Amino acid sequence: MTTNKGCNRAGDLMETVPSVLIAVVTVLTAAVVWRASVLSSEATGADRQGIINTLKAAAAKAENLAYLYQQEADLAQTHVLLQAQIDYLRGRADEFTADNKGSAEAAIVNSEADALLIADQGTVANTPLAADTKYRLEDGTFDLDARLQAIAAENPDLAALDPEQDFAQADRLDNKALYLALTVIIFALALFALTLAQITKSRIRLLFLAAGVIIAVAALFTAAGLELVFRLAA
């Protein structure tokens, strides 16, 4: 009688263990699917942010180019022309001064040059491209690329935009979600083995049970390893 009770208890245990393991593996599978879904959603968000930042960066660059070429470059050109006129008038004034009879003409020409100089000073004061010598090249032209970079740096928030980083983050999250989703296949194999352990009645049940446990543990470590690897690589 005792032997029969022991056999019944062992039989009940062998019926219960696979069911419990199936429930546990099912919960783990659902957790992995949920995690993969969250990662996929985050990847979509990073991809969307990359597109937004690309548009912002392009709009900021277009605005900076318009400002540089339509305002500063135009004023810098005016500065160059005024300087050429001033130099010419100063030269003419010197010629009149050299002639003892041309002092009056020299004064008139110098007054014209002074007026142009005042206008030029006002132009330069509002034009960093012309006022700052670091933007002047050896041939007398202006370094527009350097000035454009300086204009962009004046807005650190826009300068810090990095759409490529957002797209790279989206790719990493997509890959992580994909690999986690693939571990679901391993969990499915574990569930299949555990299901066979539940429905079989012979000693092979232990083989299916062991295989299911081993596969489930391997799937769990694989999922945890993927999380760790992607965190270290981030």
Buried (B, 14 or more C-beta within 10 A) or exposed (E): EEEEEEEEEEEEEBEEBBEEBBEBBBEBBEEBBEBBEEBBEBBBBBBEBBBEBBEBBEEBBEBBBEEBEEEBBBBBBBBBEBBEBBEEBBEBBEEBBEEEEBEEBBEBBBEBBEEBBEBBEEBBEEBBBBBBEEBBEEEEEBBBEBBBEBBBEEEEEBBEBEBEEBBEBBBBBBBBBBBBBBBBEBBBBBBBBBBBBBEBEEEEBEBBBEBBBEBBEBBBEBBEEBBEEBEEEE
